[in-house]
Amino acid sequence: MIIGIGVDTVDIGRFERQIERTPRLLERLFTESERSLRLHSLAARFAAKEALIKALGGDAGLSWQDLALVRGEDRVPAFLPTAALVRVLGERGASMPHVSMTHDGGMATAFVVLETGVVPAPGDSLEAESEQDGA
């Protein structure tokens, strides 16, 4: 059963200007491996993190670092099961979120769906690796 849905859109040009004005935002918003990605991919990840917060109904004390995104074996994006994220999902009876990201025409959009289910233990392998290019 679906228990939360979130969507967010980011204007990539505005996102870029904000990063240029406040370079430390990169460290605050993204993990070390995420920071190596291109701007449009970062904007899509920021939209995904915002969409997850909306699907949860608030940040629940999660930091941006708790919401790391990776690419799985089939290049399907996924949230990394960090200890804090697993805790919050468990409190809500949710499984790991489904996420879809895209960027085109200067905009990045992400959609997140939460459904009931079992949450993996923190650090469980998703067979995911950090993406080096693309959304």
Secondary structure, DSSP 8 states (H G I E B T S, - for coil): -EEEEEEEEEEHHHHHHHHHH-TTHHHHHS-TTGGGS-HHHHHHHHHHHHHHHHHHTS-TT--GGGG-EEE-TTS-EEE---HHHHHHHHHHTB-S-EEEEEEETTEEEEEEEEEBS----TT---S-B--SS--
